[in-house]
Amino acid sequence: MYSVKYAPWEHYPKKLRHHEVINPLAVLDDFFAVDLLDGHCNKLKNWRYYVIHNKDYKDEQHGPGSLLFTYDQNIRLLEAAYLLYYNDSITTVKNAIVGFDELKTERKLWYDFPENLSYKEMHNPYAAFKKVFRKMPLQKYRDYLHEWLYAALYIKGGNDELEADEIKLVYRNMLKLYSAVWLIHKRANKSNSL
């Protein structure tokens, strides 16, 4: 893995508007208005495929612009999650933590309940943020996803700057992040969550 020192301001949100910085849950709503959890996971998997194979990104219906849209949505999601993680005074944090009985009910009722989280992370999805951002800071995710974007759009594959372990780590952590924000989103919007 490459090691880069970042200035403190590098961790500030760059893609979020002021009202989204104040209310990061709005970004989660926008993210899941585009697609559901499974759809986003499939888009990430498809993106990863083009990063590691000697092919350029194809989307017959929308063209390569759809990958740029996916990239922007992921950066915005990372920034919103980062803000939620470091601002534990937000009252919605308390609403995202559920007890055993509620968790059991959610697993039964929700069509797309995430299975890649530990019990602790299912109970409190903010615990997943700790793992995601402890492994690498926000700016490093932005750097990796930027590299992914270039690697997927160029015809040549096997970007020299991306190593297999780095790709796996980013992919796994993004899936964990998707699952955690999905639970937060669903619990924040309980009336629409079934």
Phi, psi and omega in degrees: 000143178278153182239125181228138174270135182247145172287151183306324182288347178296339182271358178287152177299137180244338183253353184268144174279165183304314182294335177281329175293321179289323180231081183296340178295335177297327178292320177297318177300315179296318181300315182273355170284333179286318182197164177276177182306309182299321179297316178293321178297320179293321178296319179295318179297317178297317178300314180300322179304313182287338176289320187262350180253161183276054181220150175267154186299134179234135170216101186301326185278318187244349182078187183291346177300333179294329177290321176298320176297316179298317178301309180300317179298321179291320178296315179299318179297315178301315181294319178295317179297321178298316177296317179296320181297318184269359178239078183284001178276353179294128184296335180292343176302316181296325180289339182276347180265124182237161177273179183301314182295317178296320179298318178298317180295316179301316181299325179285317190273326186279130180298320187236063178283128183291138181249001183264015177251152174289167178301317180300319180288328175292319178295314180227094183300340177293339176295329177292325178301321181301316179293317183296313185272346174284327181289326175199148182285166181308311184298327179292322174299315179301317179297314180297315181293329174295317176297319177301317181301310179296316182298323182282332183273336178278148181294320179289145179253187175062053179306126184296334184278345182255123178260155183303318180296322179293317180297316179298316182297313180298315181299310180299316181293323178294320177297319177297318178298314178306312182296317181295314181289333175297314179297317179298315179299311182296319182288329178288336182242049186307327182293336179253012194271357182268000000 
